[in-house]
Amino acid sequence: MIKAQDVDFYNENGYLLVKGVFNKEEVEVMRTAIDSIIDRAAKAKMDANAQWQGDFLPPDQLRKLILKGFHDVQYHDASFTRAAIHPNMAAVLSQLIGPNVQLHHSKMLVKPPENGAAFPMHQDQPYFPHEKHTMLAASMHLDDANVENGCLHVVPGSHKEGPMKHVGRHYLDAKEHPLSSGIACPAEAGDVLFFNYLTIHGSPANKSERTRRNVLFQYRNASDFPTLNTHINWGQGLMVCGENPHFERANPGFTVNSV
């Protein structure tokens, strides 16, 4: 799927857009799955707005914005299990991370038309810090994305600055790191934007009449261990490429409490 110069671009800039990772049929199946997940969540009364709160936008604007976000979508529909370990994904991940790649978690992000929520500029690292910083996000586009419907913006090379201080661990100071500090990464349905978890990124609100549906998969090298027990889930550590060289650490150390 990618060439040596693409790997060099990722290492230098901290991100890489790969075209056509998923075909039209695969995209359509996952679009249908997202609609079904949202419907089931609403019926289960678990359909909360995942819009970020904070001072990066005036309160009156924040109240109008909506974000449908659910973690670990592979637990809700098998199409996302297939996507997480898709041969095209594995082909890219093995070159960007190494031969032994694990899935950490997934997340569905849907910005509805006209009032889909913005994401202020931030790094993902504060949420799940790891020793070697091999963690990356693979943002799978299920709709065409541009500035009007809230495509991702990244700051090239920002991953080289290392972990940065965030406001409440959530986002960077909006005055020091406005959305305009990044470059827009428009994409088509089926494309995947890969970016390191230290790469500064964000996205504007969806002001268009089109939905923006993305699914985010977070991956890491199997030898890159967390420094804090954050974002733990039952499926964490699924091998996507290669093997786990650490037999004794194949499973997270969960403690199950009866209720």
C-alpha positions, -999 to +999 in steps of 0.1 A: +000+000+000+028+024+007+064+030-004+097+038+014+092+075+007+058+074+024+074+059+055+100+087+055+072+112+051+054+098+081+086+097+103+094+133+093+059+148+095+041+126+120+012+118+096+004+101+063-028+100+042-032+066+024-058+066-004-083+038-011-076+015+019-112+004+018-134-001-012-169+014-018-186-018-008-167-021+025-174+016+033-211+012+027-213-018+050-196+002+078-219+033+072-249+010+077-233-004+108-227+031+123-264+040+117-274+008+135-251+014+164-265+049+169-300+035+168-293+007+193-276+032+216-306+055+215-330+026+223-307+016+252-308+052+265-270+054+261-269+080+233-251+108+251-235+138+234-197+133+234-190+170+226-159+182+244-165+209+270-141+238+277-132+274+269-120+268+233-154+281+221-179+305+235-206+286+256-234+296+233-216+279+204-207+248+224-244+242+233-253+239+197-227+213+187-232+176+187-209+146+185-218+109+184-189+090+198-186+054+210-155+034+220-146-001+209-169-003+179-156-038+171-177-050+201-208-037+184-204-048+148-182-073+131-175-050+101-152-030+124-133-061+135-127-069+099-116-033+093-092-033+123-072-062+109-078-056+072-049-067+050-045-032+036-044-017+072-019-044+083+003-036+052+006+000+062+009-005+100+037-031+096+058-004+079+049+026+101+051+007+135+071-025+129+064-062+124+045-067+157+014-045+159-014-045+185-048-028+185-052-006+215-088+006+211-113+020+185-137+049+185-165+060+163-169+098+157-199+111+138-203+149+131-239+155+120-247+181+094-246+218+102-238+214+140-212+187+142-188+194+170-153+208+167-122+193+183-096+218+196-059+211+189-045+184+211-022+153+213-037+119+220-007+110+242-021+123+275-050+099+273-029+067+270+008+075+274+033+048+264+070+043+269+082+044+232+056+066+216+049+042+188+011+046+193-007+060+162-042+067+151-057+054+119-086+076+111-108+057+086-131+080+065-165+067+057-176+100+041-157+125+019-142+151+043-131+187+037-129+219+057-166+225+054-177+193+071-149+192+097-119+173+083-088+167+104-061+193+107-025+184+117+007+202+126+034+186+105+065+176+126+049+184+159+054+148+171+091+157+175+083+181+203+073+153+226+044+153+252+030+188+258+010+204+287-027+202+280-057+220+296-071+194+320-054+167+300-079+173+271-066+200+247-039+225+241-043+262+249-065+274+220-047+308+219-013+293+216-024+264+193-054+276+172-069+254+145-053+276+120-018+264+131-025+231+114-029+221+078-062+206+065-062+169+055-091+165+031-099+128+023-123+107+004-144+078+017-122+048+021-090+068+028-072+065+061-052+092+078-024+077+100-009+100+126+013+096+156-003+101+190+021+130+197+011+148+164-010+179+172-043+177+155-079+189+157-109+196+135-134+224+129-172+221+133-192+205+105-209+235+089-220+217+058-252+197+049-232+165+049-225+140+077-188+133+086-184+097+098-150+085+110-138+054+129-105+058+147-083+028+154-054+032+178-024+009+173+010+003+190+041-018+188+037-049+210+069-039+229+056-004+237+040-006+272+017+020+289+031+042+316-003+047+331-032+023+332-056+044+312-080+034+285-080-002+295-105-025+278-111-062+274-099-064+238-068-044+243-037-060+228-053-079+198-024-088+175-029-072+140+005-080+126+033-104+136+036-119+171+037-108+207+073-113+219+061-109+256+042-140+264+039-130+301+023-097+291-002-109+265-032-100+287-038-068+306-038-072+344-075-067+351-090-070+385-127-081+383-149-068+411-183-083+417-212-060+421 
